Amino acid sequence: MGNLRAGGIVSLPIIDLYRGHDECRRAVLDAGKEMGFFQVVNHGVGEQAMRDVSALCHEFFALPEADKAAFYSEDNDKTNRYFSGSTYETVVGHKYWIDCLRLGCTIPVGSSTRDWPDKPNNFRQVVEKFAVQTRSMGMELLRLLAEGMGLRTDYFDGDLAGTDVILGINHYPACLDPTTMIGLPPHCDRNLLTLLIPNKVPGLQLLHNGEWVHVEPLPNAFVVHTGLALEVLLLY
């Protein structure tokens, strides 16, 4: 399904959710089984919502350190926190060169966002709107996958998919010595689906036929990755 181009760049399967239901169901299932990665267009998340949340996140990381310090925590069990990967050593002796803002949002939106940052202005309103729209799209994909696997449509509703959205907002500052740093190590996501917004800075790679290749994202599309738990269901 994926087209590997010269230079180690993979063009992911593209799924248009405006297409017919049966066509989308087959496409999502095939892409999930064959690559575990695909891109979604006409996904129902507004372009303005995507632009607004990206801009707000850039503004957050550009805030003075004093404004972010109160939200900083190295407690891995804390749902809402801001932290730096440079505090962790990797197995190869490098350090992670990444800052991350991690936020949990219960759907329907309620008191779960009260512990979110209150800067920049309108941060909570913009991210809440984005989280609601994104989860709606993610649940549609899960229902298509469930049907494709011969399960009831609402198989992933409720406790399996949960009512929470976890937003991981990664920032990779300019690095003076990239030979001593790494963005993120090779890993599998533990959740059912990961929905990624591409930006202007390339860097996403996936293991395809035993080779690490770069992903070429489409503008205004979401890159979708099936997490480890879902991969087990798809492959077995």
N, C-alpha and C positions, 0 to 999 in steps of 0.2 A: 504493500500500500504506500509505503514511504518511498520517495524517489531520491536516491543518493546521487548528488551531483559532484562534479569534479571539485577538488579542494576540500573534501570532507564536510560538505554541507548537506543536510537532509531536509527535503521538503516534505513536511508532515501531511497526512491525509487532511483534507478540508471538508468539514461537514456544515452544510447550510441548513439551519433549523427552519427555514422557510419552505424547505422541500416537503414532500408528502411524508406522512407518519411512517409508513412501512419502509420507505427509502432511508429515512433517518435512522430507524431502528437497526436496519441491516448494516448501515455505514458505521454507526457507533460500535456495534458488536464486533465487526470485522477489524476496525482500527484498534479497539481495546485488546483483542486477541493477538493481533499480528505485531503491534508496536508498543501498545500501552500509552501512546502519545497521539494526539491529534489536535487540530485547530477547529474552532467553532466560529462561524460568522452568522450574522442575523440572529444573535443569541438573546436579544431582548434587554440587554444592559445598555442604557443610553450612552451615546458617545460623549455627551456633556458630563454625565456622571463619571465616566472613566477619566476624562480630562481633569475634572474637579478633584477627584481623589488623588490623582498623580501629582497635581500641583500642590495640594495640601500636604502631601507626604514630603515633597521636596522642601516645603516651607518648614515643616517640623524639624527635619535634620539640619536645617540652616539656622535654627534658633540658637541663641547663646547657650553655652553649656549649663549655666546657672538655671535656665528655664527648664532644661531637661533633667537636671540632677534629681529632682524630687521623684521622678518616675523611674529612675534607674534602679535595677535590682539584678543580682546574680542568682536569685532563687529560682531554680528550674520549675518548681511546682507552682509558681505564681502565674496566674493566667495573663494579667495585664502588666506588662513591664517593658522597659527599654534597657537594652544591654549591648555590650560590645564583645564580639567574638575574639578580640585580641587577648582576652584574659584566659583563653583556653589553648593548651598545647595540643598539636596534632601528633599522630603516630610517627610522622616523618620528621619531626622537629621544627616544622614550620608553625606559624600562627595564622589563625583566621583573620582576614582583613575585612571585617564586616561589622556594621552596626545594624541592629534590628529593633523594630518596634513590634511587639506582639500584643494583639488585642483579641479578647473573646466577646462575642455578641450573641445573646440568646434571641431566637426568633419565636414569636413576635418580639420586637424591640421593646425593652422595658428598662428595669433598673440596672441591668448588666453593664450598661455603658457609663454608669455614674463615676466609675474609677478611671475613665479614659482621660487623656490630657485635655485641658481646656484651652490650649494654644496649639496652633494659630486660631484666630477667630473662625467660628463655624465648623471647627474640626469635627465635632461629634455629629452634627447634622449631616455633613457631607459624607462621612464614612458610614454612618448608619444607613443612609439611602443606598449607597453602593453595596453594602453587605446584604440588604434585603433583596435587591435586584439580582445579585450574583448567586445567592442561595437558590432563588427561584430557578435560575438557569441550571444550576448544579442538580437540583432535584429532578428537573425534566430529563437530564441526561441519565440519571440513575434509573428513572422509570423506563426509559428506552432500553437500557442495558438489561433491566430485570425482565422485560418482555422478550428481548432477544435470547435470553438464557432459559426461557420457558418458565419463568417464575411469575407470580402474580404481579401486576403493575406496581402495587404499593409495597413490595417486599422490603425496600430500603427505607420506607417511611418510618416514623416513630423512633424507637430506641436504636435501631441499627445506624441510621444516618444522624440521629440526634436532632436537637433543636438549636445547636450552637454552630456559629461560624467562627473559625479561628483565622484572623488576618495576620499574616507575617509580612511585614514591610521591610525589605532589605535595602541597605544603603552601603555602597562600596566606595569609600573615599579614595582619592588619588593616593597611590603608594609609591614611595621613593625607591624601594628595593623589592620589586615583585618576586625575586628569587627566594625570598625568605617568607613569603606570605602565600596564602591560598584563600580563595573566596569561600567555597564550600567543598567538602570532600565528597567522593562518590557515596551515594546513599539511596535508599528506597524510602518513600514516604509511607507513614504508618496509617494514614487516613484512607477513606474510600476514594475521594477525588481531590486533586489539587488543581486549582484554576489560576493560571498565571496571566498577568497583563504584561505584554512585551513593552520594552522602552527603547530608547535610541542607543543604548549601550549594549552591544552583543555580549554573549558569554554563556548562554544556556547550552549545555551539551547533554547528549544521551548516548547510552551504549547500544549500538545498532550492529548486529552481526559480528560482535566481538571487537568493534572499533568505536572509539569515542568520536562523535561527529557533532558539528555545530548545528543548532536549529535555526532555520530562517523563518522568523515570525512575520505574519501579515499585519498590516495596520488595522487597528480597531478589532482585532480578533483576540480570542482567548486561547492560550495553549493549555490543553487539558492533559493531565497525567493521571492514570489509574494507579491508586496506591496499592501497597503490597497486599492488603486484605482482599481487595477487589481482584487483583491479578490471580490470586489463588482460585477464586471462583471462576474466573474467565478461562483459566487454563485446565482446570480439572472438573 
